Amino acid sequence: MTSGQVVEFSEVTKRFGPVSAVDALTGRVEPGTVTGFLGPNGAGKTTTLRILLGLVSATSGSATIGGQRYRELRHPLQTVGAVLEASSFHPGRSAAAHLRVYAHAAGIRTSRVDETLGLVGLGDVAGRKVGGFSLGMRQRLGLAYALLGDPGVLVLDEPTNGLDPEGIRWIRRFLRDLAQEGRTVLVSSHLLAEVQQSVDALMIITRGRLVYQGGIDTVVPPDEIATVVDADDRSALRAALAAAGYQTDERRTGLAVRGADAATVGRIAAASGIALTALQRKGPAFEEVFLELVSGTRVHPSATATPPSADTRAEEAES
């Protein structure tokens, strides 16, 4: 396996006539993580990925893999595996024959064909013609193609499209395992619920511009999340929380406690012998924050901040 490498977008802009499909996009995708590339339909996700893979030229800026543009890579299939379309297969060719063509062209051992088909669950249909494959099977074949060179970087556009619930669960686990091996996994999607369950980090764009980059757990700002708790003896509960160093705000449904998760609040109440009648975490939903980000009603600092380089982060760690 080629080791995972940083994927970096630096002021990438792409114009089609007067229309900017991608507008000064700067972002960074790290090895060892599954990064979701999220945005509404028409946000510029596919154009950005096509620029990264050398299929479209940027008007300005650069998109690199390990510091190199795609066309500069000596062994592209062994460095980055990509799937942008699940239907770009010859219908009269078998799954195995399709992969053998690419393996031969890239100088990859042909035994890798059976290995990758087995990895994606298509080992039993290797000899079947692709024209008879369902959309979900084509998605798996596309993933097999992406893995053919055992690359350290994977770029996948809507990989769960056409998969049934079991297939979706499988690909979640599969991508997570690939990232845990140290690979860089970039997954484009517009499905919020799926992204929430599948990725570690996010790049969110709208109208070609970055509106969020960071961890999946920090899309909803921590200071907007509170643990809401209540008890028949609310005064005693407030006093117990204050003694533990937590301030509370009075709400109709109970006391809002910031800076403490539900488990911590529960332990404080139990230690004071207070029986709780309500205990839950409350804050804006992921979908609500996403819609505010893409509409422009919410602005995140990462939308204008340039991610630090690896050298800069190393210097900061040493200081």
MARMI-643064 format. One record per residue (C-alpha): chain; residue number from 1; x, y, z; residue in one letter. Coordinates in steps of 0.25 Angstrom, whole numbers, plus 5000, padded with zeros to 4 digits. Layout:
<figus>
FIGU   chain   resi      X      Y      Z   resn
FIGU       A    NUM      X      Y      Z      a
...
</figus>
This chain:
<figus>
FIGU   chain   resi      X      Y      Z   resn
FIGU       A      1   5000   5000   5000      m
FIGU       A      2   5005   5014   4997      t
FIGU       A      3   5005   5022   5010      s
FIGU       A      4   4993   5032   5011      g
FIGU       A      5   4997   5046   5007      q
FIGU       A      6   4991   5060   5009      v
FIGU       A      7   4981   5065   4999      v
FIGU       A      8   4982   5080   4998      e
FIGU       A      9   4973   5090   4991      f
FIGU       A     10   4980   5104   4990      s
FIGU       A     11   4971   5116   4985      e
FIGU       A     12   4965   5106   4974      v
FIGU       A     13   4956   5114   4965      t
FIGU       A     14   4948   5109   4953      k
FIGU       A     15   4940   5118   4944      r
FIGU       A     16   4931   5113   4932      f
FIGU       A     17   4929   5126   4925      g
FIGU       A     18   4923   5136   4935      p
FIGU       A     19   4920   5125   4945      v
FIGU       A     20   4929   5121   4956      s
FIGU       A     21   4927   5106   4959      a
FIGU       A     22   4938   5107   4969      v
FIGU       A     23   4942   5120   4976      d
FIGU       A     24   4956   5121   4983      a
FIGU       A     25   4954   5108   4990      l
FIGU       A     26   4965   5105   5000      t
FIGU       A     27   4965   5092   5009      g
FIGU       A     28   4973   5080   5014      r
FIGU       A     29   4970   5066   5015      v
FIGU       A     30   4979   5058   5025      e
FIGU       A     31   4983   5043   5025      p
FIGU       A     32   4977   5034   5034      g
FIGU       A     33   4963   5040   5034      t
FIGU       A     34   4950   5039   5026      v
FIGU       A     35   4947   5053   5021      t
FIGU       A     36   4933   5056   5016      g
FIGU       A     37   4932   5066   5005      f
FIGU       A     38   4919   5072   5007      l
FIGU       A     39   4910   5082   5000      g
FIGU       A     40   4896   5083   4993      p
FIGU       A     41   4894   5079   4979      n
FIGU       A     42   4901   5088   4970      g
FIGU       A     43   4911   5093   4981      a
FIGU       A     44   4923   5090   4972      g
FIGU       A     45   4927   5077   4979      k
FIGU       A     46   4929   5068   4966      t
FIGU       A     47   4936   5079   4959      t
FIGU       A     48   4946   5081   4970      t
FIGU       A     49   4949   5066   4970      l
FIGU       A     50   4950   5066   4955      r
FIGU       A     51   4961   5077   4956      i
FIGU       A     52   4968   5069   4967      l
FIGU       A     53   4968   5057   4958      l
FIGU       A     54   4973   5064   4946      g
FIGU       A     55   4960   5063   4938      l
FIGU       A     56   4958   5078   4938      v
FIGU       A     57   4968   5089   4938      s
FIGU       A     58   4966   5100   4949      a
FIGU       A     59   4965   5114   4945      t
FIGU       A     60   4974   5117   4956      s
FIGU       A     61   4980   5111   4969      g
FIGU       A     62   4984   5097   4970      s
FIGU       A     63   4980   5083   4975      a
FIGU       A     64   4991   5074   4980      t
FIGU       A     65   4993   5060   4985      i
FIGU       A     66   5005   5059   4994      g
FIGU       A     67   5009   5072   4988      g
FIGU       A     68   5008   5068   4974      q
FIGU       A     69   4997   5070   4963      r
FIGU       A     70   4991   5058   4958      y
FIGU       A     71   4998   5059   4945      r
FIGU       A     72   5011   5059   4952      e
FIGU       A     73   5009   5046   4959      l
FIGU       A     74   5018   5035   4954      r
FIGU       A     75   5009   5023   4957      h
FIGU       A     76   4995   5029   4958      p
FIGU       A     77   4987   5017   4961      l
FIGU       A     78   4996   5012   4972      q
FIGU       A     79   4995   5026   4978      t
FIGU       A     80   4981   5030   4977      v
FIGU       A     81   4968   5022   4974      g
FIGU       A     82   4956   5029   4970      a
FIGU       A     83   4942   5027   4966      v
FIGU       A     84   4934   5038   4961      l
FIGU       A     85   4923   5030   4953      e
FIGU       A     86   4918   5016   4955      a
FIGU       A     87   4913   5014   4941      s
FIGU       A     88   4926   5016   4933      s
FIGU       A     89   4928   5001   4930      f
FIGU       A     90   4927   4994   4917      h
FIGU       A     91   4914   4986   4918      p
FIGU       A     92   4919   4974   4910      g
FIGU       A     93   4931   4972   4918      r
FIGU       A     94   4932   4964   4931      s
FIGU       A     95   4936   4970   4944      a
FIGU       A     96   4949   4963   4945      a
FIGU       A     97   4952   4966   4930      a
FIGU       A     98   4949   4981   4933      h
FIGU       A     99   4959   4981   4944      l
FIGU       A    100   4970   4973   4936      r
FIGU       A    101   4970   4984   4926      v
FIGU       A    102   4973   4994   4936      y
FIGU       A    103   4983   4985   4943      a
FIGU       A    104   4991   4982   4930      h
FIGU       A    105   4991   4997   4926      a
FIGU       A    106   4997   5001   4940      a
FIGU       A    107   5006   4990   4942      g
FIGU       A    108   4999   4984   4953      i
FIGU       A    109   4999   4969   4956      r
FIGU       A    110   4987   4962   4950      t
FIGU       A    111   4985   4954   4963      s
FIGU       A    112   4981   4967   4969      r
FIGU       A    113   4968   4967   4961      v
FIGU       A    114   4963   4955   4969      d
FIGU       A    115   4967   4961   4982      e
FIGU       A    116   4960   4974   4980      t
FIGU       A    117   4947   4967   4975      l
FIGU       A    118   4947   4959   4988      g
FIGU       A    119   4950   4971   4996      l
FIGU       A    120   4937   4978   4991      v
FIGU       A    121   4928   4965   4991      g
FIGU       A    122   4928   4963   4976      l
FIGU       A    123   4937   4950   4976      g
FIGU       A    124   4925   4941   4973      d
FIGU       A    125   4921   4949   4961      v
FIGU       A    126   4935   4952   4955      a
FIGU       A    127   4931   4946   4942      g
FIGU       A    128   4918   4952   4940      r
FIGU       A    129   4916   4963   4930      k
FIGU       A    130   4915   4977   4936      v
FIGU       A    131   4903   4980   4927      g
FIGU       A    132   4895   4971   4937      g
FIGU       A    133   4900   4978   4949      f
FIGU       A    134   4890   4986   4958      s
FIGU       A    135   4894   5000   4962      l
FIGU       A    136   4899   4996   4976      g
FIGU       A    137   4908   4985   4969      m
FIGU       A    138   4914   4995   4960      r
FIGU       A    139   4917   5004   4972      q
FIGU       A    140   4925   4992   4978      r
FIGU       A    141   4932   4990   4964      l
FIGU       A    142   4936   5004   4964      g
FIGU       A    143   4942   5003   4978      l
FIGU       A    144   4949   4990   4973      a
FIGU       A    145   4955   4999   4962      y
FIGU       A    146   4959   5009   4972      a
FIGU       A    147   4966   4999   4981      l
FIGU       A    148   4973   4992   4969      l
FIGU       A    149   4987   4999   4971      g
FIGU       A    150   4986   4998   4986      d
FIGU       A    151   4987   5013   4987      p
FIGU       A    152   4989   5022   5000      g
FIGU       A    153   4978   5032   4995      v
FIGU       A    154   4964   5029   4992      l
FIGU       A    155   4954   5039   4985      v
FIGU       A    156   4940   5035   4984      l
FIGU       A    157   4928   5042   4979      d
FIGU       A    158   4914   5038   4985      e
FIGU       A    159   4919   5024   4988      p
FIGU       A    160   4906   5019   4995      t
FIGU       A    161   4897   5023   4984      n
FIGU       A    162   4889   5011   4980      g
FIGU       A    163   4893   5002   4992      l
FIGU       A    164   4883   4996   5000      d
FIGU       A    165   4884   4998   5016      p
FIGU       A    166   4893   4986   5017      e
FIGU       A    167   4902   4991   5007      g
FIGU       A    168   4903   5005   5013      i
FIGU       A    169   4907   4999   5026      r
FIGU       A    170   4917   4990   5019      w
FIGU       A    171   4924   5002   5012      i
FIGU       A    172   4924   5010   5025      r
FIGU       A    173   4932   5000   5032      r
FIGU       A    174   4940   4997   5020      f
FIGU       A    175   4944   5012   5018      l
FIGU       A    176   4947   5013   5033      r
FIGU       A    177   4956   5001   5032      d
FIGU       A    178   4964   5007   5021      l
FIGU       A    179   4966   5020   5028      a
FIGU       A    180   4971   5013   5040      q
FIGU       A    181   4981   5007   5031      e
FIGU       A    182   4987   5021   5030      g
FIGU       A    183   4980   5024   5016      r
FIGU       A    184   4974   5037   5012      t
FIGU       A    185   4959   5036   5009      v
FIGU       A    186   4951   5047   5003      l
FIGU       A    187   4936   5044   5001      v
FIGU       A    188   4927   5054   4994      s
FIGU       A    189   4912   5053   4998      s
FIGU       A    190   4900   5062   4999      h
FIGU       A    191   4893   5052   5009      l
FIGU       A    192   4894   5058   5023      l
FIGU       A    193   4890   5046   5031      a
FIGU       A    194   4900   5037   5024      e
FIGU       A    195   4911   5047   5026      v
FIGU       A    196   4908   5048   5041      q
FIGU       A    197   4910   5033   5042      q
FIGU       A    198   4922   5031   5033      s
FIGU       A    199   4933   5042   5034      v
FIGU       A    200   4943   5048   5044      d
FIGU       A    201   4945   5061   5038      a
FIGU       A    202   4937   5070   5028      l
FIGU       A    203   4939   5080   5017      m
FIGU       A    204   4926   5087   5014      i
FIGU       A    205   4924   5096   5002      i
FIGU       A    206   4913   5104   4995      t
FIGU       A    207   4913   5111   4982      r
FIGU       A    208   4928   5107   4981      g
FIGU       A    209   4933   5113   4994      r
FIGU       A    210   4937   5107   5007      l
FIGU       A    211   4928   5109   5018      v
FIGU       A    212   4933   5099   5028      y
FIGU       A    213   4945   5091   5030      q
FIGU       A    214   4948   5083   5043      g
FIGU       A    215   4944   5071   5051      g
FIGU       A    216   4930   5065   5050      i
FIGU       A    217   4928   5067   5065      d
FIGU       A    218   4930   5082   5064      t
FIGU       A    219   4921   5086   5053      v
FIGU       A    220   4911   5089   5064      v
FIGU       A    221   4919   5098   5073      p
FIGU       A    222   4921   5093   5087      p
FIGU       A    223   4917   5106   5094      d
FIGU       A    224   4903   5104   5087      e
FIGU       A    225   4901   5090   5094      i
FIGU       A    226   4896   5089   5108      a
FIGU       A    227   4891   5078   5117      t
FIGU       A    228   4877   5080   5121      v
FIGU       A    229   4874   5074   5135      v
FIGU       A    230   4862   5074   5144      d
FIGU       A    231   4858   5069   5158      a
FIGU       A    232   4846   5070   5167      d
FIGU       A    233   4856   5078   5176      d
FIGU       A    234   4862   5087   5166      r
FIGU       A    235   4868   5096   5177      s
FIGU       A    236   4876   5085   5183      a
FIGU       A    237   4880   5081   5168      l
FIGU       A    238   4885   5095   5165      r
FIGU       A    239   4893   5095   5178      a
FIGU       A    240   4899   5082   5176      a
FIGU       A    241   4904   5086   5162      l
FIGU       A    242   4909   5099   5167      a
FIGU       A    243   4917   5092   5177      a
FIGU       A    244   4923   5084   5166      a
FIGU       A    245   4927   5097   5159      g
FIGU       A    246   4916   5097   5148      y
FIGU       A    247   4907   5109   5146      q
FIGU       A    248   4893   5107   5142      t
FIGU       A    249   4882   5115   5134      d
FIGU       A    250   4868   5113   5137      e
FIGU       A    251   4859   5108   5126      r
FIGU       A    252   4844   5104   5126      r
FIGU       A    253   4849   5089   5124      t
FIGU       A    254   4859   5090   5135      g
FIGU       A    255   4874   5095   5137      l
FIGU       A    256   4883   5097   5125      a
FIGU       A    257   4897   5092   5129      v
FIGU       A    258   4909   5096   5120      r
FIGU       A    259   4922   5089   5120      g
FIGU       A    260   4917   5076   5126      a
FIGU       A    261   4912   5064   5118      d
FIGU       A    262   4900   5056   5123      a
FIGU       A    263   4908   5046   5130      a
FIGU       A    264   4915   5056   5138      t
FIGU       A    265   4902   5063   5142      v
FIGU       A    266   4896   5049   5146      g
FIGU       A    267   4908   5046   5155      r
FIGU       A    268   4907   5059   5162      i
FIGU       A    269   4892   5057   5165      a
FIGU       A    270   4894   5043   5169      a
FIGU       A    271   4905   5047   5179      a
FIGU       A    272   4896   5057   5185      s
FIGU       A    273   4884   5047   5186      g
FIGU       A    274   4876   5055   5176      i
FIGU       A    275   4866   5047   5167      a
FIGU       A    276   4865   5053   5153      l
FIGU       A    277   4852   5055   5145      t
FIGU       A    278   4859   5059   5132      a
FIGU       A    279   4873   5058   5126      l
FIGU       A    280   4877   5061   5112      q
FIGU       A    281   4887   5068   5103      r
FIGU       A    282   4881   5080   5095      k
FIGU       A    283   4886   5088   5084      g
FIGU       A    284   4884   5092   5069      p
FIGU       A    285   4883   5079   5060      a
FIGU       A    286   4894   5076   5050      f
FIGU       A    287   4884   5078   5039      e
FIGU       A    288   4880   5092   5044      e
FIGU       A    289   4895   5097   5045      v
FIGU       A    290   4898   5091   5031      f
FIGU       A    291   4886   5099   5025      l
FIGU       A    292   4891   5112   5032      e
FIGU       A    293   4905   5110   5027      l
FIGU       A    294   4901   5107   5013      v
FIGU       A    295   4891   5119   5013      s
FIGU       A    296   4901   5129   5019      g
FIGU       A    297   4893   5131   5032      t
FIGU       A    298   4904   5125   5040      r
FIGU       A    299   4919   5127   5037      v
FIGU       A    300   4929   5118   5043      h
FIGU       A    301   4944   5123   5045      p
FIGU       A    302   4949   5112   5036      s
FIGU       A    303   4942   5118   5024      a
FIGU       A    304   4953   5129   5023      t
FIGU       A    305   4964   5122   5031      a
FIGU       A    306   4975   5115   5023      t
FIGU       A    307   4979   5102   5029      p
FIGU       A    308   4993   5101   5034      p
FIGU       A    309   5003   5094   5026      s
FIGU       A    310   5009   5081   5032      a
FIGU       A    311   5022   5089   5034      d
FIGU       A    312   5015   5100   5042      t
FIGU       A    313   5008   5090   5050      r
FIGU       A    314   5021   5083   5054      a
FIGU       A    315   5027   5096   5058      e
FIGU       A    316   5015   5099   5066      e
FIGU       A    317   5016   5085   5073      a
FIGU       A    318   5031   5087   5076      e
FIGU       A    319   5029   5101   5082      s
</figus>
